Amino acid sequence: MRAILCDANQLELASGPLVRWDLAWPLFLPDCVPGTLPEGGGAQRLTIIGRWFWEHMGITAGRLRPDAPDALWLVCLPRSPTPPASW
């Protein structure tokens, strides 16, 4: 299986299952600017969104699924221009 990264402007190119990071980020990290990582105690919140991602990957394209897709599209957020000062 291959993972294809795209942004929300390229959704018309997607021809398979989607993992919508662009929608999940504001749900799990509502106080972060999209495309940035939380500062300070954000590691715990990143763990939660990471668990969601792996759960979704297992459901959508799990290795034991006989109907697993050949490609999975990951719809990403635009990256922030500068990293946070805590890096």
C-alpha positions in Angstrom: 0.0 0.0 0.0 1.2 3.5 -0.7 0.2 6.8 1.0 -0.3 9.9 -1.1 0.0 13.3 0.5 -2.2 16.1 -0.9 -3.7 19.3 0.4 -7.4 20.3 0.4 -7.0 22.0 -2.9 -6.2 18.7 -4.6 -9.2 16.7 -3.4 -10.5 16.2 -6.9 -7.4 14.1 -7.7 -8.1 11.7 -4.9 -9.4 8.4 -6.1 -9.6 6.3 -3.0 -10.0 6.4 0.8 -9.1 9.7 2.5 -7.6 10.4 5.9 -8.6 14.1 6.5 -5.8 15.6 8.7 -7.2 19.0 7.6 -10.4 18.3 9.5 -9.0 16.2 12.4 -6.4 18.8 13.5 -9.0 21.5 14.5 -11.1 18.8 16.3 -8.3 17.4 18.4 -6.2 20.6 18.7 -8.8 23.5 18.7 -6.5 26.1 20.2 -3.6 25.5 17.7 -3.3 27.4 14.5 -3.7 24.8 11.7 -0.3 23.6 10.6 1.5 24.3 13.9 2.2 22.1 16.8 1.0 22.9 20.3 3.5 24.6 22.6 4.2 23.6 26.2 2.1 20.5 27.3 1.1 19.6 23.8 2.7 16.1 23.8 -0.4 14.5 25.4 -2.7 16.1 22.8 -0.4 14.9 20.0 -0.6 11.4 21.4 -4.4 11.5 21.2 -4.4 12.6 17.5 -1.7 10.0 16.8 -3.9 7.3 18.3 -6.8 8.5 16.1 -4.6 8.3 13.0 -3.4 4.7 13.7 -6.9 3.6 14.5 -8.2 5.1 11.3 -5.4 3.5 9.3 -6.2 0.1 10.7 -9.9 0.4 10.0 -9.4 1.8 6.5 -6.4 -0.1 5.2 -5.5 -2.8 7.7 -3.1 -5.5 6.7 -5.7 -8.3 7.4 -8.4 -6.7 5.3 -8.8 -8.6 2.0 -10.3 -5.5 0.4 -7.6 -3.0 1.5 -7.0 -0.3 -1.0 -3.8 0.0 -3.1 -3.5 3.7 -2.1 -4.6 5.9 0.8 -4.8 9.7 0.4 -3.7 11.8 3.4 -5.2 15.3 3.1 -2.7 17.5 5.0 -2.8 21.0 6.4 -0.7 23.7 5.0 2.5 24.0 7.0 3.2 27.1 9.1 6.0 29.3 7.9 8.0 29.3 11.1 8.3 26.6 13.9 7.3 27.5 17.4 10.0 29.0 19.7 9.9 25.9 22.0 11.5 23.7 19.3 
